[in-house]
Amino acid sequence: MPRSIRKAVTLLPQARAESATRRRGAFADSAAIRTILDVVCAIPRGYVSTYGAVARAAGLPGRARLTGYALKRAPETLNIPWHRVLGAGGRIVFPRYSSSYREQAQRLRAEGVRVRAGRVERAFLTDLETL
């Protein structure tokens, strides 16, 4: 193996660790992430919204994936009601037989939201503009 490649390969784990540290810090300091989490916390009990609607309400149209990233990376200690955010059309996005799917459906039903075949009825969807 050429020396330059060997050097790059030995530096790779250190670079990954530094990159991960920067990402964690960026997550905690990001105004966009904080805004998204604030919008999710504003969804009333018994209602749901979509990833795209949350992004639009946070002033980030077209950033639905950022909403998913924010919910995935949010510390559990914040108690974010992640289960109130669904995919387009009110669909649970987790695979049907996964524990995450079951947990989200169970949490929604506990709040009185009707879940049928992985979808929530339109009556429970809120557009977040009225909040």
Secondary structure by P-SEA (a helix, b strand, c coil): ccaaaaaaaaaaaaaaaaaaaaaaaaaaacaaaaaaaaaaaaccccccccaaaaaaaaccccaaaaaaaaaaacccccccccccccccccccccccccaaaaaaaaaaaaacccccccccccccccccccc
